[in-house]
Amino acid sequence: MITIYHNPRCQKSREALALLEEKGVQHSIRLYLNDEESMSAAEFEGVLDALDMDAIDLVRKNEAVWKEEYKTLELDEDEIILAMIEHPKLMERPIVVNGDRAVVARPAEKLLDVL
């Protein structure tokens, strides 16, 4: 099953979701910004493995919370993951996961790489 980590307020995320629906791809939606659907550290690590990237590469570095609280710190991988768990809006989106493969679907067409 394909999972999209989705932020309904994000234009790029809405475009990726629309493309999945246009292609008729069965998928589940994770509204990761909601407390009920927040990600665990293990889930974050699994997504990072599927993306084949380091946590710092998934951080939205222009977010105010990053600039104010984290930018000047030297953080290890686990600390960056914890920052994204505490502040999920720091995570780049949308992320589309298909098994052990994933992409940051910016632009939305990148999700075709994991279908």
N, C-alpha and C positions, 0 to 999 in steps of 0.2 A: 504494500500500500504506500502510496506517495503521501507525504506530509508536507504542508506548507506552513512555515512559521510566519504568521500573517499579522500585520498591523493595518486595520481597516482605514485608518487616517492617512496612510502613506500611499501616494499615487503609484509608485513603483510596485508596491505590494498588491494593490488593486489590479494593476495591469497583469501581473503574474497569475493571480487567481483567475482573472478573466481568460487568459490564454489556456490555463488548465481546463476550464469549463468549455471553452471553444473547441478544444481538442477532444473533449469527451473523456478525459482522464479521471478515473475514480481517485479521490483524494480525501484526506482528512485535513482539517484546519486547526492549527494551534494558535490560539490568541494569547501568545506568550507574555503580553503585557498585563494580562489579568492575573491577579494573585492566585486564583484557582488553577491556572494553567502555567504557572511559573516553572522554569526549568531547574532541575537539580544539577549539581556539579558533574555527576556521572553522565547525565544527558548532554550537557554542554560538551564534555570531552568526546562523547560519541559523535556529536555533530561536527566538532572540529576535526576528528579523524576522518569522517566522511568527506569533509571539505578539503582535507589535506592542507590545513593551514594552522598557523599559530593563533592563539587567542588575540594577540595585539592586532592582528590583521582583520579581525572581525569587529573591532571597536570603531564606533562613529566618533572620531576624534574632535569633531566640531561641536559636539553637544556641550552645553554649558557645564553640566555636572562633571564631565571629563576634564575640561579646562580648569575648573575650580578645585576639584578634589584629587585628581589623579595625575594630571599631565606632568608635574614636576617630580613625581615619585618614580623610583626604580622598582617596578613590580615584576614578580616572577609569573609564570603561566597560571598557577593556581590563584594568585591574588587578582589577576586580570579577570579570570573566570568569576571569582567571587564578586568583583565590581559589577560585572554584567548581570549577575544574579540579583544583586541588590538594586541595580538600576538597569532594568531590561531594555530601556530605550537606547542604551549604549550599543546594543547589538545591531549590526548591519542587517538589513532586511530587503526583500523577503529571502528566506532560505527555503529551498525545496530539496527534500530528502527522499531518495528512492533506494531503500535497502542500505548498502554500505557506500553509496555515492550521494553527493550533495553538491549544490551550487548556490551561490548568492545570485539570485535571478535579477541582476541589474546589467543590462536590460532584460526584460521578461523572457526574451527568446533564449537566453542562456539556459533556462530550465529544460529546453529540448535536449540538452546534452545528457541529462540523466533519465530520460524517458526510455 
